[in-house]
Amino acid sequence: MRLKRLAPLLTIAGLIATTLPMLGATQAFAAPEAAYLKQKPAWHRCAEDQPASYECATLKVPLDYRRPEGRTIDLAISRLKTENPARRHGVMLFNPGGPGGSGLFDPVMMNELMPKDVRDQYDLIGFDPRGVGRSSPVTCGLTPAEEVIDRPYRPETYAADVAWARTVAEKCREKSGDVIPYITTRNTARDMDTIRAVLGERKISYVGYSYGTYLGAVYSQMFPQRTDRFVLDSGVDPQRIWRGMIQVWATEAEPAYERWTRWAAERSDQYGLGATPGAVSETFWGLVARADREPIDYFGTKITGVDIRAARAVFFYPAQASAVVQQIKAAAEGTPVPGGSAAPDLRKLIAGGRAADLQPVADNGTAVLWSVLCGDTGAWPRYTEQYARDAAKDKAKYPLYGDMASNIKPCAFWDRPVESATPMNKRANVLTVQNEWDSQTPLSSGQGLHRALKGSRMVLAAGGEGHAVYLVDPASCVNPTVNAYLTTGRLPAEDVTCQSPPADPGQRLSRNPAKQLPFPAGPGRF
């Protein structure tokens, strides 16, 4: 089994003051006789170094579903058919997270990991969401510096932050403005339903991680009669899209940080960070202040206090956080740095390095990220003063990450969305899955998704650490419940809470074939 092939890639967003009237979920869109629904996939072997059974095809889908006979874009899809047709239940689609994550390879990865009694029942279907990878990829022509999302709030540099946000919005408009308004979650859900129709299926089943939970939730509301067995793993709260989901990184990092200080204090002999939680915290903030005065040489990378704070996700994993801070402390003091074998990955984490996704153009993931975050909802503030006020307030309230979370984003200057956000008002008999200590879609967010989807059940891994759970953590206590649901279609009679040990990062899998990092999500990824 290629263990490096599977662990979630993950991202997020906000609100704009005025929206256009919402279009009906299915009205005004494709009629049954639409030409694009009659196409037949021309399946072919995806790659010579992959199994012959792993097939790919390209569909043509409307750029704007209100104009089904108008301009089309490519939608790259893939499949692995069940090896046991007698037990076949239907098709299962996947989304690995993002927005901006490629899902074309997901059937191969999930085929390796799913138990046989689950795997036998499905043709596994992958796809690159519109605008991503091989599906008519979009670009904004951004430089690496312009792709950086984590920007600390300081009054003296705020004008530069505003200029950055405006520049990103303008470059996206100039480079791909005819396409970007249609790179939204609602249109991706429509693409999923096009895949269903083209494959001749009455319903689809689905496993979505992180951002993929919101995509799955939107599909369940737009196409409730076509929603079969849905697993939404590591939930995005529909009430927080999308600025609130970025801000929840700040609010929930604080209890994780406090938990870490207690954990490290109990192991002061091992890590030398302080014998009490207060002493550990003093050590940490002392390093932040020192790095802001003079960057610390951390395995050849100069890191600032902002870089250290931007790695807020590490504090959801106390063992790793302790090792990281111990290494920074040693580097700052000029003493031998422990744990050299882990240095490359930890260096990327601390320096805020973005995951090296397999992208056709360098900024494809970031371009899709902003397209979705800014195009899904009209609730982003339009006034730059509000961002400044919020960032200043949250810097004091949530010192680890509050100012970065609430600082201005390109959505403040984005064009108005084509549609309003999707209301969650239809029953959805789906299974939501959550770790208690999740850095990208924290527990409060997963609980919000569960509340929003009436009829859903939640499986909570108490004590579970890490972003994404099902099959990503082979030892997670949630796996049997999810497998039973996907096998039988029966939800648990009530919500399930099970006990998981803290995840061993070495056993968690990476679903991104380009990399293996201790955390599946790079900065600004769900």
C-alpha positions in Angstrom: 0.0 0.0 0.0 1.4 3.4 -0.9 0.8 5.1 2.4 2.1 8.4 1.2 -0.8 8.7 -1.1 -3.5 9.7 1.4 -4.1 12.5 4.0 -6.3 15.5 3.4 -5.4 18.7 1.8 -7.6 21.4 3.3 -8.8 25.6 3.1 -11.6 28.6 3.8 -13.4 32.2 3.7 -16.1 35.0 4.3 -18.9 37.7 3.6 -19.8 40.7 1.2 -22.6 43.1 2.3 -25.1 42.8 -0.6 -26.1 39.8 -2.7 -28.1 39.2 -5.8 -31.4 37.5 -5.5 -30.9 33.8 -5.1 -31.7 31.5 -8.0 -33.7 28.4 -7.2 -31.6 25.3 -6.5 -32.6 23.5 -9.7 -34.9 25.8 -11.5 -33.7 27.9 -14.4 -31.0 25.3 -15.0 -30.5 22.4 -17.3 -33.5 20.8 -18.9 -33.5 16.9 -19.1 -32.8 17.2 -22.9 -29.8 19.4 -22.6 -27.1 18.3 -24.9 -24.3 18.1 -22.3 -26.4 15.5 -20.4 -26.4 13.2 -23.5 -22.6 13.0 -23.8 -20.8 9.7 -23.3 -17.5 9.6 -21.5 -14.6 8.4 -23.7 -12.8 6.4 -21.1 -9.1 5.7 -21.5 -6.2 4.6 -19.3 -5.2 7.5 -17.2 -1.4 6.8 -17.2 0.9 4.0 -18.1 2.3 3.9 -14.5 -1.2 3.4 -13.1 -3.4 0.3 -13.3 -5.3 -0.2 -16.6 -8.5 -0.3 -14.6 -7.9 3.3 -13.6 -9.7 5.2 -16.4 -10.0 8.9 -17.2 -12.3 11.0 -19.4 -13.2 14.6 -20.0 -16.7 16.0 -20.0 -18.0 19.3 -21.3 -20.1 21.2 -18.8 -21.7 24.6 -19.0 -19.6 27.5 -17.6 -22.9 29.1 -16.6 -25.7 26.6 -15.9 -28.3 29.3 -16.6 -27.1 29.2 -20.2 -26.7 25.5 -20.8 -26.2 25.9 -24.5 -23.5 28.6 -24.1 -19.8 28.4 -23.3 -18.5 25.1 -21.9 -15.5 24.1 -19.8 -13.7 20.8 -19.3 -14.4 18.6 -16.4 -11.8 15.8 -15.8 -13.2 12.7 -14.3 -11.8 9.3 -13.4 -13.0 5.9 -12.2 -12.2 2.5 -10.8 -15.1 0.1 -11.3 -16.0 -2.5 -8.7 -14.4 -5.9 -9.1 -17.6 -7.5 -7.7 -20.5 -6.3 -10.0 -22.9 -8.6 -8.2 -22.5 -6.5 -5.0 -22.5 -3.1 -6.8 -24.7 -0.5 -5.1 -23.8 2.5 -7.3 -21.1 5.2 -7.7 -19.2 7.0 -5.1 -17.7 10.4 -5.7 -14.9 12.1 -3.7 -13.6 15.5 -2.9 -10.2 15.9 -1.0 -10.7 19.5 0.3 -9.5 22.9 -0.7 -11.1 24.8 -2.3 -8.6 24.0 -5.0 -7.7 20.4 -4.3 -7.5 17.9 -7.2 -9.6 14.7 -6.7 -8.7 12.9 -9.9 -6.4 10.5 -8.2 -8.8 9.8 -5.3 -10.2 6.5 -6.6 -6.7 4.9 -6.7 -6.0 6.1 -3.1 -9.4 5.1 -1.7 -9.2 1.8 -3.5 -6.1 1.0 -1.5 -7.6 1.9 1.8 -11.3 1.0 1.8 -12.2 -2.4 3.3 -13.3 -4.9 0.7 -16.9 -5.1 1.9 -17.2 -1.4 1.3 -15.1 -1.2 -1.8 -17.0 -4.0 -3.6 -20.2 -1.9 -3.6 -19.0 1.1 -5.6 -17.5 2.3 -8.8 -15.1 4.9 -7.4 -15.4 8.3 -9.2 -12.8 11.1 -8.9 -12.9 14.5 -10.5 -11.0 17.7 -10.6 -13.5 20.4 -9.6 -14.1 23.1 -12.1 -11.1 25.4 -12.4 -8.8 22.9 -10.8 -6.0 20.8 -12.3 -7.2 19.3 -15.6 -10.7 20.9 -15.4 -10.0 24.1 -17.4 -7.6 25.5 -14.7 -7.9 29.1 -13.8 -5.0 31.4 -12.8 -4.7 35.0 -11.4 -1.1 35.3 -12.4 -0.1 35.8 -8.7 3.5 36.0 -7.5 4.5 33.7 -4.6 4.4 36.8 -2.3 0.8 37.6 -3.5 -0.3 34.1 -2.6 0.6 34.5 1.1 -2.6 34.8 3.1 -1.3 35.1 6.7 -0.8 38.9 7.1 -0.5 40.3 10.6 -2.3 43.4 11.5 -0.3 46.5 12.3 -1.7 50.0 11.8 1.6 51.2 10.2 1.4 48.4 7.5 -2.4 48.2 7.0 -2.3 50.3 3.9 0.0 47.7 2.3 -2.4 44.9 3.3 -5.3 46.8 1.6 -3.1 47.2 -1.5 -2.4 43.5 -1.5 -6.0 42.5 -1.2 -7.0 44.9 -4.0 -4.2 43.7 -6.2 -5.1 40.1 -5.9 -8.8 40.8 -6.7 -7.8 43.0 -9.7 -5.3 40.4 -11.1 -7.9 37.7 -10.8 -10.4 39.8 -12.6 -8.0 40.8 -15.3 -6.6 37.3 -15.9 -9.7 35.1 -15.6 -12.6 37.5 -15.0 -14.8 35.8 -17.6 -14.6 32.4 -15.8 -14.0 33.1 -12.1 -17.5 34.2 -11.3 -18.7 30.7 -12.1 -16.0 28.9 -10.0 -18.3 28.3 -7.0 -19.5 25.5 -4.8 -23.0 25.6 -6.2 -21.7 25.1 -9.8 -19.4 22.4 -8.6 -22.4 20.6 -7.1 -24.2 21.0 -10.4 -21.1 19.4 -12.1 -21.4 16.5 -9.7 -25.0 16.0 -10.8 -23.9 16.2 -14.4 -21.5 13.4 -13.7 -24.3 11.4 -12.1 -26.5 11.9 -15.1 -23.9 11.1 -17.7 -23.0 7.9 -15.9 -26.7 7.0 -15.9 -27.1 6.8 -12.1 -30.2 7.7 -10.2 -28.3 8.8 -7.1 -24.7 9.3 -6.0 -22.8 8.4 -2.8 -20.0 10.6 -1.7 -17.0 11.0 0.7 -15.9 14.6 1.2 -13.1 16.0 3.4 -12.9 19.5 4.9 -14.1 21.9 2.1 -15.6 18.8 0.6 -18.1 18.6 3.5 -19.5 22.0 2.4 -19.6 20.8 -1.2 -21.5 17.7 -0.1 -23.9 19.7 2.1 -24.7 22.0 -0.8 -25.3 19.1 -3.1 -27.6 17.6 -0.5 -29.7 20.8 -0.5 -29.7 21.4 -4.2 -30.4 17.7 -5.2 -31.9 16.0 -2.1 -33.6 13.3 -4.1 -30.2 12.3 -5.7 -28.3 12.2 -2.4 -27.5 8.6 -1.3 -24.8 7.7 1.2 -22.9 10.8 2.1 -19.9 11.0 4.5 -18.9 14.5 5.4 -15.5 14.3 7.2 -14.2 17.3 9.1 -17.0 19.7 8.8 -17.3 23.3 7.5 -20.1 25.2 9.3 -22.4 26.6 6.6 -23.2 29.5 8.8 -19.5 30.6 8.8 -18.8 30.7 5.1 -16.4 32.0 4.6 -14.9 34.7 6.7 -16.1 33.0 9.8 -14.3 29.8 8.9 -11.0 31.7 8.7 -11.8 33.4 12.0 -12.6 30.1 13.7 -8.9 29.2 13.2 -8.1 32.0 15.6 -10.8 31.3 18.2 -10.2 27.6 18.4 -6.4 27.9 18.3 -6.5 29.4 21.8 -7.9 26.4 23.7 -5.5 24.2 21.7 -2.6 26.4 22.7 -3.6 26.3 26.4 -3.9 22.5 26.2 -0.4 22.4 24.7 1.1 24.5 27.5 -0.3 22.1 30.1 1.0 19.1 28.1 4.5 20.6 27.7 4.7 21.6 31.3 4.0 18.0 32.4 7.0 17.0 30.3 9.4 19.8 31.2 12.2 17.4 31.8 12.0 16.2 28.2 11.4 19.5 26.4 12.8 22.2 28.8 10.1 24.7 28.0 8.9 25.4 31.5 7.6 23.5 34.5 4.2 25.3 34.5 1.7 26.2 31.8 2.5 29.9 32.5 6.2 29.3 32.1 5.8 27.4 28.9 3.7 30.3 27.5 6.3 32.8 28.6 9.0 30.8 26.7 6.8 30.7 23.6 6.0 34.4 23.5 9.6 35.2 24.4 10.6 33.4 21.2 8.0 35.2 19.2 9.2 38.6 20.4 12.8 37.6 19.8 12.1 36.4 16.3 10.3 39.6 15.5 13.3 41.7 16.6 15.8 39.5 14.7 14.7 36.5 12.6 15.9 33.1 14.0 17.9 30.8 11.7 15.8 27.6 11.8 17.4 24.9 9.8 18.6 27.4 7.2 15.4 29.4 7.1 15.1 32.8 8.7 11.8 32.8 10.6 10.0 35.7 12.3 7.5 35.9 15.1 4.8 36.2 12.5 6.0 32.9 10.9 5.8 31.2 14.3 2.3 32.5 15.0 1.1 31.5 11.5 2.0 27.9 12.4 -1.0 28.0 14.8 -2.1 24.6 13.5 0.8 22.8 15.2 -0.7 23.4 18.7 -3.5 21.0 18.0 -0.8 18.3 18.2 0.9 18.8 21.5 3.8 16.4 20.9 4.7 18.0 17.6 4.3 21.5 19.0 6.6 20.7 21.9 9.3 19.4 19.5 8.9 22.5 17.2 9.2 25.0 20.0 12.1 23.1 21.5 13.9 23.3 18.2 13.2 27.0 17.8 14.4 27.7 21.3 17.6 25.8 20.7 18.2 27.6 17.4 17.6 30.9 19.0 20.1 30.1 21.8 22.7 28.7 19.4 22.7 25.3 21.0 22.4 21.9 19.1 18.9 21.6 17.6 17.2 18.2 18.5 15.2 16.2 16.1 17.2 16.9 12.9 15.5 14.1 11.0 12.2 16.0 11.3 13.6 19.3 10.3 12.6 19.6 6.6 8.9 19.2 7.2 8.8 21.3 10.4 10.8 24.0 8.6 8.1 24.2 6.0 5.4 24.3 8.7 7.0 27.1 10.6 8.0 29.1 7.6 4.4 29.0 6.4 5.3 27.1 3.3 2.4 26.3 1.0 1.7 22.7 0.1 3.4 21.9 -3.3 0.1 20.8 -5.0 0.2 19.2 -8.4 -1.0 22.3 -10.3 -0.9 23.1 -14.0 -0.1 26.7 -13.1 1.7 27.9 -10.0 -1.2 29.8 -8.5 -4.1 27.5 -9.6 -5.0 26.4 -6.0 -4.9 30.0 -4.7 -7.0 31.3 -7.7 -9.6 28.7 -7.1 -9.5 29.4 -3.3 -10.4 33.0 -3.7 -12.9 32.3 -6.5 -14.9 30.1 -4.2 -14.5 32.0 -1.0 -15.4 35.3 -2.5 -18.0 33.9 -5.0 -20.0 31.6 -2.7 -21.4 34.4 -0.5 -22.1 38.1 -0.6 -21.5 38.6 3.1 -17.8 39.8 3.1 -17.5 43.3 4.5 -16.9 45.9 1.8 -15.4 48.6 4.1 -11.7 48.4 4.7 -12.2 50.1 8.1 -14.2 47.2 9.4 -11.3 44.8 8.7 -8.9 47.0 10.6 -11.3 47.3 13.6 -11.9 43.6 13.7 -8.2 42.7 13.3 -7.2 45.1 16.1 -9.8 43.7 18.4 -9.1 40.0 17.6 -5.3 40.6 17.9 -6.0 41.4 21.6 -8.6 38.7 22.1 -6.9 35.8 20.2 -3.2 36.7 20.3 -2.0 33.6 18.4 -3.8 34.2 15.1 -6.7 36.6 15.6 -5.2 39.6 13.7 -4.3 37.4 10.7 -7.7 35.8 10.6 -9.6 39.0 10.7 -7.3 41.1 8.5 -8.5 42.2 5.1 -8.9 39.7 2.3 -9.3 40.0 -1.5 -13.0 39.3 -1.2 -13.4 42.9 0.0 -12.8 44.0 -3.6 -14.3 41.0 -5.4 -17.2 41.4 -7.9 -20.6 40.6 -6.5 -21.5 36.9 -6.4 -23.7 35.6 -9.2 -25.8 33.7 -6.6 -26.5 33.8 -2.9 -25.2 31.2 -0.5 -27.1 27.9 -0.3 -29.7 27.8 2.5 -29.6 24.6 4.6 -33.3 23.9 4.9 -33.8 20.4 3.5 -33.4 17.2 5.4 -30.1 15.5 4.8 -29.7 11.9 6.1 -25.9 12.1 5.9 -23.1 11.0 8.3 -20.7 13.7 9.6 -17.3 12.8 11.1 -15.1 14.8 13.3 -11.9 14.7 15.4 -12.1 16.6 18.7 -8.8 18.4 18.0 -8.9 19.4 14.4 -6.8 22.4 13.4 -8.5 23.3 10.1 -12.2 22.6 10.7 -12.3 22.7 14.5 -14.9 20.9 16.5 -17.2 23.9 16.8 -17.3 24.0 13.0 -18.1 20.3 12.6 -20.9 20.7 15.2 -22.3 23.6 13.2 -22.4 21.5 10.0 -24.2 18.7 12.0 -26.8 21.2 13.3 -27.4 22.7 9.9 -28.1 19.4 8.3 -31.4 18.2 9.8 -31.4 14.4 9.8 -27.7 14.0 9.9 -25.7 12.0 12.5 -22.3 12.8 13.9 -19.5 10.4 14.7 -17.0 12.2 17.1 -13.6 10.9 17.9 -13.1 12.2 21.4 -9.4 12.9 21.9 -8.8 12.5 18.2 -6.1 14.8 16.7 -5.7 15.9 13.1 -7.6 17.2 10.2 -9.7 14.5 8.4 -10.4 11.2 10.0 -11.9 8.4 8.0 -9.2 6.1 6.6 -6.7 9.0 7.1 -6.1 7.8 10.6 -6.1 4.0 10.3 -6.4 3.7 14.1 -9.4 6.1 14.5 -12.4 4.8 16.3 -14.7 6.3 13.7 -13.7 3.9 10.9 -16.0 1.0 11.9 -19.1 3.3 12.1 -18.4 4.9 8.7 -17.7 1.5 7.1 -21.0 0.1 8.4 -22.9 3.1 7.0 -21.3 2.9 3.6 -22.0 -0.8 3.5 -25.6 -0.8 4.7 -26.8 2.7 4.1 -28.2 2.8 7.6 -27.3 5.8 9.8 -26.6 5.2 13.5 -29.7 5.5 15.6 -28.1 8.4 17.4 -24.9 10.4 17.4 -21.8 8.4 18.3 -18.9 9.5 20.4 -16.0 7.1 20.6 -12.5 7.4 22.2 -9.5 7.7 20.0 -5.9 8.0 21.2 -3.9 11.0 19.9 -3.0 10.3 16.4 0.5 9.1 15.5 1.6 11.6 12.8 3.7 8.9 11.3 0.7 6.7 10.7 -1.6 9.4 9.2 -1.7 9.2 5.5 -1.3 11.9 2.8 -3.9 12.1 0.0 -1.7 14.5 -1.9 0.6 12.4 -4.1 3.0 15.3 -4.3 4.0 15.4 -0.6 3.9 13.9 2.9 3.7 16.6 5.5 2.7 16.3 9.2 -0.4 18.4 8.5 -2.4 17.9 5.3 -3.4 21.6 4.9 -1.1 24.3 3.9 -1.7 27.9 5.0 -5.1 29.0 3.8 -6.4 25.5 3.0 -9.3 23.5 4.4 
